Structures are given as structure tokens and as C-alpha cells.
Amino acid sequence: MRRPGGWWRRKSTPAKVEAYTRWSFHFFGVIEFLVIGLSSFDQVGPRLATGLSLLVAVHAVVCMVTASRSLDWTRGRRAQPLRMLWALGVATAVLAIGAIGLAGRGPGGEGIDSAAGSVFGGVLCFGAGTIALGVRNRRRVSAIVGGFAVGAGAVAFPLGLPGPAALLTACFVLLGAGFVAFTSVFSVWLLNAVYELDEARETRARLAVAEERLRFGRDLHDVMGRNLAVIALKSELAVQLSRRGRPEAVEQMIEVQRIAQESQREVRDVVRGYREVALEVELAGARGVLSAAGIASEVSGETAGLPAEVQSALGWVVREATTNVLRHGNAEKCSVTVRVLEGRAVLTVENDGVAEATGAAGAAGTSGGSGGSGGGSGLAGLRERLSAVDGTLEAGPAGKGVFRLTAEVPLPSAAATVLEVAS
């Protein structure tokens, strides 16, 4: 059974920022209704206050819908919501003009001017700020805010508001709408920046893989290119000699066989060098990559004296685990520890930011799998590498939102004795 809040932990960092931004704009609508709509009950009679509150509530809902669709547009999920923007602009203008008309020609009474003024200024500020969310050009945003401010003064003066009061109203709308518009523009910029950083991190990982493939391809080309060219030439020479009945053809084919066997050996050396990794190098790389990603890292342990095959196997575990800490989850802390205990080299990688509700999926994701089950391809690949040195791998939750991966490799008796004495 999924725990409350698990849906939030399963979201990526950009998705969390987007959800926070979206609900912040929805909360603006709630603020508009509470501050402007409900406050009218303290200023005018119940019937008139109810009518004003309903109108403000409708305007707040239109602002919420427009903000949501505008955010979808900024993320490229839908077309620009021009109709909603125009509808919000018209609703804002009608409600603002109606509020001024109510103050000038409506029923008299104490507090009517204050209530109408609050509705007039409030809907203009929230309306202009929300419309700014649906445009990209800064000049257009400035034009929208300035237009609403000028319109506020131009409408208020003919309806009976004194000149200084109309100018003060225009300044109030300019500042209020400007603040909401700035909040909208900055929120969109921040959201786009978070998504771009996340995409850059994924691109960096793909580039690292592509660079490694290119390096491997260059090594193979350097090894095989010359030998294959020699094999082709000597084979052609052997064919010509054979057609002429020359005995030298046999010697040429023997040479071809020797070069082919040498090529096989060189390819095995290249592949062996590609598969073998240095544990000390991988630990240093893990520390640098985690720090660059903003994850507090703690890497400790001595690798001196460990056999080469043990270092290679554990180095692959460090590489896979570190890579997937970056790709999956939202880790803030990660620790990598290497110890020698009772004749075994023990590597532990532990990180937070794992959704508890996803159980096995979190395990697979954090340790190299492709999600879904604890037997992901990443775990299977690591177990295969460790089995070559009689090692074992354990991975799973280790507390609230914490995931732990432990790899153990037995040491030869001589190396184990030396390392335990040194420790």
C-alpha cells in the first residue's frame, strides 16, 4: 500500500518545481478570493457582499485556468491559450468597470467605496499578472501592465473619481500588476532553467557514453586496421602464387594465420583494458561527479593492496551505482565506503531520495536497473561481474527514503592477511 506523499517523492526534481509553480498560481486565485471577495462582508451588506464575492470567485477561477494553460504552453504541451487570455482580459475589464460604477452610481452606504475600490484594484492586479504569464516578450509584458494601469486611471476619472485619486489608483495598479507579472515571468524562467539543467545532465551522461564508445572504436581501429590490411595483401599474394603453382603460397598463408592469431590476442587485450577499471580512479570520479551534481558526498576507504581483479569488479559497481544515483531519484546525500572485513572487501553505496512506495523499482533504478523489479539489467550486469571473482551483491531499502547497495568480494588469504594487519 502506497504511503501518503509517495506521489511527491516519485516525482523528478523538475516535475516537483513545476507542481510547486502551478499550485502557487492556483493559490494566487485563493488569495484573490479571500482578500478581495470575503473582505467585502465587513464593508457592505450581506446581499451585495455575496454578489461581489461570487464575481471575484469567477474571476479567480478564470485566472487559475489561464495560468495552468499558460504554463502548459510554456512547456510546449499546448498552443498559446489566446482565447483564455482574451477572456480573462475582458472579464477583468468588465468587473473593474462594474466595481467603479457601483461606487459612483450604486446604492449608498458606509463602506461601499472601500469594497468597490478593493475589487477594482485587486482584479486588475491579478488579471494583468496572470495574462503576463501567457506571453513571452518582455516588452509585451510591460505593455500589458502599463496598459492596465493607464486604463485604470482613464476609467476611474470619468466615473467621478477625483484626479489625484485616479492617478493614485493607476500607480497602485501599476505596482500591484507589475509585482504579479514579475512573479509570473520569474517563475516561468526558473521552471525552464530547472528543466534545461535536467536535460543537460542527461545529455552529459549520453555524451560520456558516446565518448567511451568512440574511444573503444578508435582503439579497435588502431589495432585491427593495419593487421587487416596486411592480411588482405598477403591473402591476395597467396592467391596469385597459388594460381602459378608456386610453393611460396603456403608460406604466405602461414603468415596470414599468424597475423590473424596476433590480431585476436590484441583485440582481447583491448577488451580486457576496456573492462578493467581502477577502483581508486572510480572513487575519485564518484566524488567529483556527485559534488558537481550538488549531492553531498562522502567517499572513504583504502584501495591499496587489493588485487587487480577485485578492484576492477568493485570499480564497476562504483561506476554503475554513482551513475544511477544521478539518473534516478532525488538524492541529497550519498556515501561510498570501501572496507576489508574478515577476508572480504566490502563496498557500500548508500543514498537518500528514494521513494519508499516504489520498493523494488527504487532498488533497480538506484543501482543500475531499468525500473520495475529488483532484477534490472544493471543489477544483473553487476552480479555477473562480481560472480567472476566469487563476489555477491545486495541491494534494497535501508530506512526511510534510503537505499543501500553492498558488494562483497572474497580476498586471497595472503592479501587478506596483509590488509587486515595494515588496518
LOLUM-157882 format. One line per 4 residues: number of its first residue (from 1); their letters; for each residue x, y, z of C-alpha. Coordinates in nm, 3 decimals, decimal comma, m for minus. Layout:
NUM> a> X:Y:Z ~ ...
***
This chain:
1> mrrp> 0,000:0,000:0,000 ~ 0,138:0,337:m0,100 ~ 0,204:0,581:0,179 ~ 0,068:0,936:0,171
5> ggww> 0,309:1,166:m0,005 ~ 0,464:0,887:m0,210 ~ 0,344:1,051:m0,532 ~ 0,555:1,355:m0,444
9> rrks> 0,870:1,151:m0,370 ~ 0,835:0,968:m0,701 ~ 0,842:1,295:m0,898 ~ 1,163:1,417:m1,053
13> tpak> 1,307:1,749:m0,939 ~ 1,179:1,940:m1,247 ~ 0,834:1,787:m1,200 ~ 0,834:1,896:m0,835
17> veay> 0,929:2,252:m0,932 ~ 0,655:2,256:m1,196 ~ 0,394:2,129:m0,950 ~ 0,504:2,390:m0,695
21> trws> 0,484:2,667:m0,958 ~ 0,143:2,555:m1,082 ~ m0,010:2,537:m0,737 ~ 0,146:2,871:m0,643
25> fhff> m0,054:3,037:m0,919 ~ m0,364:2,849:m0,808 ~ m0,300:2,982:m0,460 ~ m0,296:3,334:m0,606
29> gvie> m0,659:3,275:m0,702 ~ m0,740:3,165:m0,348 ~ m0,570:3,477:m0,212 ~ m0,771:3,696:m0,450
33> flvi> m1,097:3,545:m0,330 ~ m1,009:3,560:0,040 ~ m0,861:3,909:0,042 ~ m1,095:4,082:m0,201
37> glss> m1,414:3,877:m0,206 ~ m1,467:3,778:0,157 ~ m1,343:4,110:0,292 ~ m1,647:4,283:0,138
41> fdqv> m1,871:4,122:0,402 ~ m1,711:4,355:0,658 ~ m1,783:4,662:0,446 ~ m2,127:4,623:0,282
45> gprl> m2,448:4,435:0,337 ~ m2,473:4,057:0,302 ~ m2,659:4,061:m0,031 ~ m2,420:4,297:m0,207
49> atgl> m2,118:4,130:m0,047 ~ m2,237:3,790:m0,170 ~ m2,269:3,922:m0,525 ~ m1,923:4,078:m0,518
53> sllv> m1,771:3,762:m0,371 ~ m1,923:3,546:m0,644 ~ m1,793:3,777:m0,917 ~ m1,445:3,776:m0,763
57> avha> m1,460:3,395:m0,730 ~ m1,542:3,362:m1,101 ~ m1,254:3,591:m1,188 ~ m1,018:3,390:m0,963
61> vvcm> m1,121:3,062:m1,132 ~ m1,060:3,212:m1,477 ~ m0,715:3,325:m1,355 ~ m0,637:2,973:m1,230
65> vtas> m0,738:2,807:m1,558 ~ m0,548:3,065:m1,763 ~ m0,235:3,023:m1,550 ~ m0,248:2,644:m1,582
69> rsld> m0,287:2,654:m1,961 ~ m0,020:2,920:m1,993 ~ 0,225:2,701:m1,803 ~ 0,142:2,412:m2,035
73> wtrg> 0,212:2,644:m2,328 ~ 0,550:2,749:m2,190 ~ 0,644:2,380:m2,162 ~ 0,534:2,316:m2,522
77> rraq> 0,240:2,090:m2,433 ~ m0,034:2,300:m2,595 ~ m0,085:2,602:m2,819 ~ m0,083:2,951:m2,674
81> plrm> m0,419:2,998:m2,492 ~ m0,516:3,317:m2,675 ~ m0,888:3,272:m2,614 ~ m0,838:3,227:m2,241
85> lwal> m0,611:3,533:m2,231 ~ m0,871:3,746:m2,410 ~ m1,149:3,605:m2,192 ~ m0,953:3,691:m1,878
89> gvat> m0,881:4,041:m2,009 ~ m1,248:4,104:m2,087 ~ m1,364:3,960:m1,753 ~ m1,110:4,176:m1,568
93> avla> m1,215:4,493:m1,750 ~ m1,588:4,429:m1,704 ~ m1,554:4,351:m1,334 ~ m1,328:4,652:m1,271
97> igai> m1,559:4,893:m1,456 ~ m1,858:4,744:m1,277 ~ m1,691:4,800:m0,940 ~ m1,621:5,168:m1,018
101> glag> m1,975:5,212:m1,146 ~ m2,107:5,056:m0,827 ~ m1,910:5,304:m0,619 ~ m2,022:5,604:m0,824
105> rgpg> m2,384:5,524:m0,904 ~ m2,474:5,226:m0,690 ~ m2,656:5,216:m0,357 ~ m2,511:5,442:m0,095
109> gegi> m2,386:5,324:0,235 ~ m2,083:5,318:0,454 ~ m1,801:5,101:0,313 ~ m1,930:5,078:m0,044
113> dsaa> m1,643:5,289:m0,179 ~ m1,385:5,081:0,004 ~ m1,532:4,749:m0,115 ~ m1,562:4,866:m0,476
117> gsvf> m1,209:5,008:m0,471 ~ m1,069:4,677:m0,342 ~ m1,245:4,484:m0,617 ~ m1,137:4,736:m0,881
121> ggvl> m0,767:4,738:m0,791 ~ m0,743:4,371:m0,696 ~ m0,889:4,220:m1,011 ~ m0,676:4,449:m1,228
125> cfga> m0,356:4,345:m1,049 ~ m0,426:3,971:m1,055 ~ m0,570:3,982:m1,406 ~ m0,274:4,168:m1,559
129> gtia> m0,020:3,950:m1,378 ~ m0,187:3,628:m1,495 ~ m0,212:3,749:m1,856 ~ 0,162:3,824:m1,847
133> lgvr> 0,216:3,453:m1,786 ~ 0,081:3,379:m2,135 ~ 0,325:3,598:m2,331 ~ 0,700:3,567:m2,381
137> nrrr> 0,819:3,908:m2,493 ~ 0,921:4,137:m2,205 ~ 0,802:4,442:m2,396 ~ 0,458:4,290:m2,427
141> vsai> 0,454:4,216:m2,056 ~ 0,546:4,576:m1,982 ~ 0,283:4,696:m2,227 ~ 0,016:4,482:m2,059
145> vggf> 0,100:4,609:m1,712 ~ 0,126:4,969:m1,828 ~ m0,195:4,942:m2,028 ~ m0,390:4,813:m1,731
149> avga> m0,250:5,092:m1,512 ~ m0,335:5,365:m1,765 ~ m0,675:5,210:m1,821 ~ m0,742:5,210:m1,450
153> gava> m0,675:5,583:m1,427 ~ m0,861:5,660:m1,751 ~ m1,172:5,473:m1,636 ~ m1,171:5,596:m1,277
157> fplg> m1,155:5,969:m1,362 ~ m1,465:5,991:m1,588 ~ m1,671:5,790:m1,340 ~ m1,637:6,057:m1,075
161> lpgp> m1,310:5,978:m0,901 ~ m1,101:6,294:m0,837 ~ m0,786:6,345:m1,046 ~ m0,532:6,277:m0,767
165> aall> m0,726:5,971:m0,657 ~ m0,739:5,840:m1,018 ~ m0,363:5,892:m1,051 ~ m0,302:5,717:m0,721
169> tacf> m0,523:5,428:m0,837 ~ m0,323:5,399:m1,160 ~ 0,004:5,389:m0,964 ~ m0,136:5,124:m0,730
173> vllg> m0,242:4,906:m1,025 ~ 0,097:4,960:m1,190 ~ 0,285:4,842:m0,880 ~ 0,049:4,555:m0,797
177> agfv> 0,018:4,424:m1,151 ~ 0,392:4,471:m1,202 ~ 0,468:4,260:m0,896 ~ 0,237:3,977:m1,002
181> afts> 0,368:3,995:m1,360 ~ 0,729:3,985:m1,240 ~ 0,645:3,683:m1,025 ~ 0,491:3,511:m1,326
185> vfsv> 0,783:3,581:m1,559 ~ 1,043:3,485:m1,300 ~ 0,859:3,162:m1,213 ~ 0,849:3,060:m1,580
189> wlln> 1,219:3,143:m1,620 ~ 1,308:2,939:m1,312 ~ 1,096:2,643:m1,428 ~ 1,256:2,643:m1,773
193> avye> 1,602:2,670:m1,617 ~ 1,538:2,364:m1,398 ~ 1,421:2,161:m1,698 ~ 1,722:2,273:m1,904
197> ldea> 1,961:2,175:m1,625 ~ 1,798:1,833:m1,600 ~ 1,822:1,786:m1,977 ~ 2,185:1,899:m1,966
201> retr> 2,261:1,636:m1,704 ~ 2,106:1,364:m1,918 ~ 2,291:1,495:m2,222 ~ 2,618:1,488:m2,030
205> arla> 2,561:1,124:m1,938 ~ 2,482:1,034:m2,301 ~ 2,791:1,222:m2,422 ~ 3,006:1,033:m2,174
209> vaee> 2,875:0,703:m2,309 ~ 2,925:0,818:m2,669 ~ 3,279:0,935:m2,591 ~ 3,363:0,599:m2,439
213> rlrf> 3,225:0,421:m2,745 ~ 3,434:0,641:m2,972 ~ 3,745:0,571:m2,767 ~ 3,682:0,198:m2,787
217> grdl> 3,617:0,227:m3,160 ~ 3,944:0,416:m3,211 ~ 4,137:0,154:m3,015 ~ 3,989:m0,126:m3,224
221> hdvm> 4,062:0,063:m3,544 ~ 4,423:0,118:m3,442 ~ 4,466:m0,250:m3,358 ~ 4,274:m0,408:m3,644
225> grnl> 4,320:m0,160:m3,928 ~ 4,687:m0,231:m4,002 ~ 4,659:m0,607:m3,942 ~ 4,355:m0,646:m4,164
229> avia> 4,527:m0,452:m4,441 ~ 4,831:m0,685:m4,417 ~ 4,604:m0,991:m4,412 ~ 4,424:m0,870:m4,725
233> lkse> 4,751:m0,806:m4,913 ~ 4,910:m1,137:m4,813 ~ 4,593:m1,330:m4,896 ~ 4,585:m1,172:m5,243
237> lavq> 4,954:m1,255:m5,289 ~ 4,891:m1,615:m5,178 ~ 4,609:m1,646:m5,432 ~ 4,834:m1,524:m5,715
241> lsrr> 5,118:m1,755:m5,610 ~ 4,880:m2,050:m5,580 ~ 4,746:m1,995:m5,932 ~ 5,101:m2,004:m6,062
245> grpe> 5,181:m2,319:m5,866 ~ 5,443:m2,151:m5,655 ~ 5,525:m2,312:m5,317 ~ 5,565:m1,970:m5,155
249> aveq> 5,181:m1,950:m5,134 ~ 5,189:m2,184:m4,833 ~ 5,434:m1,958:m4,651 ~ 5,213:m1,655:m4,718
253> miev> 4,905:m1,831:m4,577 ~ 5,103:m1,934:m4,271 ~ 5,193:m1,569:m4,224 ~ 4,824:m1,474:m4,265
257> qria> 4,735:m1,727:m3,995 ~ 4,998:m1,583:m3,762 ~ 4,877:m1,226:m3,811 ~ 4,514:m1,332:m3,755
261> qesq> 4,605:m1,502:m3,427 ~ 4,803:m1,197:m3,321 ~ 4,503:m0,976:m3,403 ~ 4,282:m1,194:m3,184
265> revr> 4,525:m1,153:m2,896 ~ 4,542:m0,776:m2,941 ~ 4,163:m0,747:m2,952 ~ 4,138:m0,944:m2,628
269> dvvr> 4,390:m0,707:m2,472 ~ 4,188:m0,405:m2,582 ~ 3,865:m0,552:m2,448 ~ 4,033:m0,651:m2,123
273> gyre> 4,167:m0,299:m2,081 ~ 3,823:m0,160:m2,156 ~ 3,656:m0,380:m1,898 ~ 3,911:m0,332:m1,623
277> vale> 3,875:m0,016:m1,417 ~ 4,081:0,121:m1,131 ~ 3,888:0,142:m0,805 ~ 4,081:0,446:m0,680
281> vela> 4,006:0,632:m1,005 ~ 3,637:0,542:m0,986 ~ 3,613:0,659:m0,624 ~ 3,771:0,992:m0,713
285> garg> 3,542:1,023:m1,013 ~ 3,238:0,946:m0,799 ~ 3,335:1,217:m0,553 ~ 3,375:1,475:m0,830
289> vlsa> 3,057:1,384:m1,018 ~ 2,840:1,381:m0,706 ~ 2,978:1,716:m0,590 ~ 2,921:1,867:m0,935
293> agia> 2,560:1,749:m0,922 ~ 2,507:1,923:m0,586 ~ 2,493:1,597:m0,388 ~ 2,677:1,592:m0,057
297> sevs> 2,920:1,302:m0,096 ~ 3,134:1,110:0,149 ~ 3,384:0,873:m0,015 ~ 3,616:0,681:0,216
301> geta> 3,825:0,366:0,221 ~ 4,169:0,233:0,130 ~ 4,219:0,054:m0,201 ~ 4,593:m0,006:m0,181
305> glpa> 4,679:m0,375:m0,169 ~ 4,355:m0,501:m0,321 ~ 4,408:m0,744:m0,609 ~ 4,356:m0,603:m0,958
309> evqs> 4,058:m0,825:m1,035 ~ 3,888:m0,720:m0,709 ~ 3,948:m0,351:m0,782 ~ 3,810:m0,393:m1,133
313> algw> 3,490:m0,560:m1,013 ~ 3,429:m0,309:m0,733 ~ 3,519:m0,020:m0,964 ~ 3,236:m0,119:m1,196
317> vvre> 2,998:m0,126:m0,900 ~ 3,103:0,229:m0,804 ~ 3,061:0,349:m1,162 ~ 2,717:0,196:m1,212
321> attn> 2,584:0,297:m0,871 ~ 2,708:0,656:m0,897 ~ 2,570:0,700:m1,247 ~ 2,227:0,582:m1,141
325> vlrh> 2,222:0,794:m0,826 ~ 2,241:1,087:m1,069 ~ 1,987:0,948:m1,315 ~ 1,723:0,823:m1,074
329> gnae> 1,571:0,962:m0,757 ~ 1,645:1,298:m0,598 ~ 1,942:1,225:m0,375 ~ 2,084:1,494:m0,149
333> kcsv> 2,343:1,275:0,025 ~ 2,545:0,977:m0,093 ~ 2,820:0,784:0,082 ~ 3,064:0,535:m0,073
337> tvrv> 3,273:0,323:0,163 ~ 3,535:0,052:0,100 ~ 3,636:m0,174:0,390 ~ 3,816:m0,502:0,447
341> legr> 3,628:m0,725:0,691 ~ 3,711:m1,088:0,773 ~ 3,891:m1,157:0,450 ~ 3,640:m0,981:0,228
345> avlt> 3,645:m0,647:0,051 ~ 3,314:m0,475:0,120 ~ 3,187:m0,181:m0,084 ~ 2,880:0,009:0,038
349> vend> 2,696:0,277:m0,159 ~ 2,412:0,447:0,030 ~ 2,195:0,739:m0,081 ~ 1,871:0,909:0,015
353> gvae> 1,597:1,049:m0,209 ~ 1,442:0,711:m0,295 ~ 1,064:0,675:m0,290 ~ 0,971:0,412:m0,033
357> atga> 0,649:0,328:m0,214 ~ 0,831:0,207:m0,523 ~ 1,020:m0,067:m0,339 ~ 1,190:m0,283:m0,597
361> agaa> 1,164:m0,021:m0,864 ~ 1,364:0,217:m0,650 ~ 1,620:m0,053:m0,591 ~ 1,661:m0,125:m0,957
365> gtsg> 1,670:0,239:m1,050 ~ 1,930:0,339:m0,797 ~ 2,164:0,057:m0,869 ~ 2,156:0,050:m1,240
369> gsgg> 1,836:m0,126:m1,336 ~ 1,572:m0,005:m1,570 ~ 1,296:0,001:m1,315 ~ 1,013:m0,228:m1,241
373> sggg> 1,181:m0,507:m1,050 ~ 1,477:m0,586:m0,845 ~ 1,630:m0,784:m1,128 ~ 1,700:m0,497:m1,358
377> sgla> 1,967:m0,521:m1,623 ~ 2,204:m0,307:m1,414 ~ 2,189:m0,538:m1,111 ~ 2,223:m0,842:m1,333
381> glre> 2,529:m0,697:m1,503 ~ 2,694:m0,613:m1,171 ~ 2,622:m0,958:m1,029 ~ 2,773:m1,113:m1,341
385> rlsa> 3,093:m0,914:m1,297 ~ 3,112:m0,994:m0,926 ~ 3,045:m1,364:m0,981 ~ 3,367:m1,381:m1,184
389> vdgt> 3,556:m1,314:m0,857 ~ 3,310:m1,509:m0,636 ~ 3,154:m1,183:m0,514 ~ 2,797:m1,109:m0,405
393> leag> 2,568:m0,809:m0,439 ~ 2,282:m0,699:m0,215 ~ 2,057:m0,401:m0,288 ~ 1,745:m0,270:m0,120
397> pagk> 1,586:m0,009:0,109 ~ 1,775:0,068:0,429 ~ 1,538:0,301:0,609 ~ 1,307:0,589:0,531
401> gvfr> 1,383:0,701:0,179 ~ 1,733:0,544:0,192 ~ 1,873:0,287:m0,049 ~ 2,183:0,077:0,016
405> ltae> 2,392:m0,131:m0,223 ~ 2,652:m0,367:m0,077 ~ 2,909:m0,562:m0,279 ~ 3,137:m0,819:m0,115
409> vplp> 3,434:m0,990:m0,278 ~ 3,648:m1,255:m0,102 ~ 4,021:m1,183:m0,091 ~ 4,305:m1,429:m0,137
413> saaa> 4,433:m1,541:0,201 ~ 4,770:m1,364:0,165 ~ 4,617:m1,032:0,057 ~ 4,351:m1,053:0,327
417> tvle> 4,610:m1,106:0,598 ~ 4,821:m0,814:0,482 ~ 4,524:m0,577:0,456 ~ 4,379:m0,673:0,794
421> vas> 4,718:m0,620:0,962 ~ 4,755:m0,283:0,788 ~ 4,410:m0,174:0,902
***
